[in-house]
Amino acid sequence: MAGDAVFEAEAEHGYLETRIQTQYPDRRLTFRNLSTSPHNRLRDPDPRPADAEAAWLTHLLAEVRASGPGVVLLSYGTAAAWWGDEVRPAFSNVYTRVLDGVLGIDPENPRAS
């Protein structure tokens, strides 16, 4: 998991993890929440600084890659939505870079929903 305040709260409360584990008790699931990573700029309410700086994404994607995920959950834009049209271009650029980066982790097995 990587993302904004929604997944940052999930790191503390664990509702989604508990719900998924309960729904699929026969599966061996491991969760790695990167929302509190120092490299996660997705939780910043204003996406413009993340758009202007590229290094954070390289580090975040390295953390995702190192965890060897079968599934990546992303939450982004909860706070940015309140900023309105002025941040839409920066938000769209960051969002596209994150999705492209995550899908590029395993190019032989791309899954996006």
Secondary structure, DSSP 8 states (H G I E B T S, - for coil): -EESHHHHHHHHH-HHHHHHHHH-TTS-------TT-TT--TT-S-SHHHHH--HHHHHHHHHHHHH--S---EE--TTGGGGGGGGHHHHHHHHHHHHHHHHTTSTTS----
